[in-house]
Amino acid sequence: MVIPEISWIAIAPELFLAVGAAAVLLVEVQWKPPPRTLGLIAGAAVVLASVFSVVQWFEVTDAVAAGSPGDLIVFSGLVVMDGFAVFGRFALLAVTGFGLLAGWRYIESLGRRGAEAGALILLATAGFSIMVASNNLVMMFLGLEVGSIALYVLAGMSRERARSDEAAIKYFLLGSFASAIFVYGVALLYAGTGQFEVLEMRNFLSGFVVLSPTVILIGLGFVVVGLGFKVSAAPFHSWAPDVYQGAPAGVVGYMAAVAKIAGFVAIARILLTGLGALDADWLPVVAAIATLSMVVGSVLALVQNDVRRMLAYSGVAHAGFIMTGVVGGSTDGVLFYLVVYALQLLGAFAVVAAVSGADTSESTLDTYRGLARRSPVLAGSFTVLLLGMAGLPFTSGFVAKFGVFAQAWSNGFEWLVVVAVVASVIAFAFYLRIIVVMYMDESDVIGIEVPGTIRWVLVAAVGTTVLWGLLPGSLLSLAADALPL
Amino acid sequence: MLTWLILLPALGAVVVLATPRARKELHLPLGIALSVLPLGLAMHLFYVFEPVAGYQFSEFRPWYEPWGISWSLGVDGVSMPMVVLTTLLVPIALAASTSITDRTKEFVVYTLLLEAGMIGVFLSLDLFLFFVFFEVILIPMYFIIGIWGSERRVYAAMKFFIYTAFGSALMLAGIIALAITHGQQYGTVTFALSDLMNLELGVGVERWLFAAFALAFAIKVPLFPLHTWLPDAHTEAPTAGSVLLAGVLLKLGTYGLLRFNLGLFPEASVDAIWIMGILAVIGIVYGAAVAIVQPDLKKLVAYSSVSHLGFIVLGTFALTSGGLQGAVIQNVNHGLTTGALFLLVGMIYERRHTKEIAEFGGLQKVMPVYAGFFLFMIFASIGLPGLNGFVGEFLVLVGSYATLPVLAIIAATGVILAAIYLLWAYERVFTGVPDKEENKVLSDLSIREVSLLAPLAALVLLLGLYPNILLDKIAPSTESILDHIEASTDYRVPEPGRLGDVLVAPVAEGD
């Protein structure tokens, strides 16, 4: 038996995350330290993982420059360490780091159970991180499940609240159903192509003419449905509003952001790399999902009276915009959009957490009335983030939207771009609705204390929104280099 | 230099933002002082501006090269007057806002940001950059209407925003299409206006793109039947908001039609002259007719804007020298006179807290100076010879008679209607005997208020008596627009529509 060569560097970030998760739990059991210590352990794990993903980035650049990209396929083809994976992983780690900060007050408030929440966050990231680097679809499924199951538990962490329970159960039932569909799709893809590995599928499809690709297409459809659920694209979005509303405010931003990043990286990898040869078949389907997501998300967000549900539906719309980038056929627009949106989403939920307190789900529009007077910092940050999500020029959101629209247009999907710009305008209306309530309505409630950890998250989210709006080149050129093999 | 013109107000906003919130009395004077800086710079640029075609003081810095986006600025005869007008109206609008006592700081910040955005639109020579500024303007204006407006302010602000954002969204699709078409034809994606003007577009594609751009600008102008947001926005906006809205924001639409629709889609523009002309004339007559019956003074001025801007669009799509020059100079004229009229309405509103015409009567006995300014601006707005409005409307009517004679004749009735609604309003508000007790005790204009109106009145008179200070600088640029259209289409400006025709014609007859 040949023992496959182990490339430690390719899985170093996941190792650190997993070890960090275990350390958090064990240290808590053994020494019962103050929460701050556990936070430092978790933070150290994320930082070390990030350092190693930077190292990976240089490995990738070297290998590509040396003309030996084959070296980047490791563990007998299970894992691939390409720029695409490393970029996605780095985005996940950034979201995790800031997610820990944003949720810190909530984690602290859980007392002894705070360690569980911290460990679950690290585990979820480890799972999604291996998912974005999977070349083998079974490996991808494992990563997806590790990440998803951790998220189901996180959603139900506030056991005392019925809404949190409901959110967790709903997320779990629908989520495992979607995972099952994904696995079935993988099986059918295997049946059709004889391969589990994305790169081998590509070689197979470019090397042979498949006379009746029905099985492959059904498998493809199932895979898209399964992942479409994870990224809350319409019509697979119905869980999102309830989960976003019910899950603890401190961690819901993190949950939404990592699932979106991992899901879309997987979608882009399977569709653009593995099944790129069949694009004539899947482009219309993805375009239809994109259209539906943008329209449903924008229109339903208009009628919500709860900021969290509004953000959930806006997430559906954003899934549609990112799908537009997939239709555009290039990965850099998708990656840029993902990073930009994930940070904005995280920042927005940090505001929600600060306004409604760590553990309640009270986030009706009324609680934001006159926020500009109660806390100018929160209101100002929220405004920038909302405008960024809406895609106002001079924010990163505009550059992101512009990028995916331009790519879709040049790929021949003019009609989709027209739908997308109209949906963007509709979306403006509900983002403005929140801003109206914050600035144009009076309130007599006295100020809100913003925790220091949340301040850091807001600085990062608002800072990047403005920075990449003014100078998008720094991130765009990185995204353009982060190509899948 | 031009970058500074945008940066000065933006930095001014930052400076104001940095001042402590508690020092309320500081913000407005500081804002006024800071907004005088760009005015000085703009006047200097206007002074050294050479009366030749082409862009001057151009600046070019790549922004993000793979997408062909650049920070590309420049002014020509079409945009130069607009820049001066913008920088002039902002300090005046700020100085007229002493009644705003709540959240003054934010108000000043938004106004300065608005100024930066408006100047940016006029200076941009890159479509991406242009769109960025065009959109960014919406936010400060949205806040100005939504926070400091009157009762139905939130509704009006939202209506304003959604209307304009919808139009510009489709324009964004059009801009993307142009850049990608350039990529397909020349190998490089670019958003530079000068490059995109050379594209070979099919007739069908060009018409669609023309429509996308025209829709965005027609909403902004606003052109009938897309004007319904305007009366709401104007009535609800605070005085400064109305002044800038009428004075500059609406001009973004007419400017865009002139610069982008004529420049990028000459073929489609030539095909569209009747459609655009008819819509413009409907706007002229309809706006005037509706203005006659308005019981609210501010709404009356708002509808008069719909009517007056119809003239500008008509002049633009007349595609003659006179029409284009008239359109550009009328942009300035309307900014001055309507800006002044909104100031005047604001001044009486601060005193009486009503804008209902029926509430007034006999004011000229109580407030003679106020009445004098009002009458002067009304005359300018009607187009009394010797004042600026006459120059613009005359040029537009003469210019459009060459290509669209029927429409020019109908449009001329707009001048008469203007006299009806404005003079009738004057009669009801100012003449007779003051019968209401509240009206008898009104104080006349203060020195401060007179000093706001005086520069506008002086310019109205100056441009009326000697329009050449503007026309000399405008003409080369408008001529080059016509040259471009004649070079890229079969369209020929009918004689004597071109500037040269009038001058050369007698000589031609001589031999």
Boltz contact constraints between the chains, C-beta under 6 A:
constraints:
  - contact:
      token1: [A, 393]
      token2: [B, 132]
      max_distance: 6.0
  - contact:
      token1: [A, 393]
      token2: [B, 135]
      max_distance: 6.0
  - contact:
      token1: [A, 393]
      token2: [B, 136]
      max_distance: 6.0
  - contact:
      token1: [A, 394]
      token2: [B, 136]
      max_distance: 6.0
  - contact:
      token1: [A, 405]
      token2: [B, 176]
      max_distance: 6.0
  - contact:
      token1: [A, 406]
      token2: [B, 176]
      max_distance: 6.0
  - contact:
      token1: [A, 409]
      token2: [B, 176]
      max_distance: 6.0
  - contact:
      token1: [A, 409]
      token2: [B, 180]
      max_distance: 6.0
  - contact:
      token1: [A, 410]
      token2: [B, 180]
      max_distance: 6.0
  - contact:
      token1: [A, 417]
      token2: [B, 173]
      max_distance: 6.0
  - contact:
      token1: [A, 418]
      token2: [B, 173]
      max_distance: 6.0
  - contact:
      token1: [A, 421]
      token2: [B, 169]
      max_distance: 6.0
  - contact:
      token1: [A, 421]
      token2: [B, 172]
      max_distance: 6.0
  - contact:
      token1: [A, 421]
      token2: [B, 173]
      max_distance: 6.0
  - contact:
      token1: [A, 424]
      token2: [B, 169]
      max_distance: 6.0
  - contact:
      token1: [A, 425]
      token2: [B, 165]
      max_distance: 6.0
  - contact:
      token1: [A, 425]
      token2: [B, 166]
      max_distance: 6.0
  - contact:
      token1: [A, 425]
      token2: [B, 169]
      max_distance: 6.0
  - contact:
      token1: [A, 428]
      token2: [B, 165]
      max_distance: 6.0
  - contact:
      token1: [A, 429]
      token2: [B, 162]
      max_distance: 6.0
  - contact:
      token1: [A, 436]
      token2: [B, 154]
      max_distance: 6.0
  - contact:
      token1: [A, 440]
      token2: [B, 146]
      max_distance: 6.0
  - contact:
      token1: [A, 440]
      token2: [B, 147]
      max_distance: 6.0
  - contact:
      token1: [A, 440]
      token2: [B, 154]
      max_distance: 6.0
  - contact:
      token1: [A, 472]
      token2: [B, 64]
      max_distance: 6.0
  - contact:
      token1: [A, 473]
      token2: [B, 64]
      max_distance: 6.0
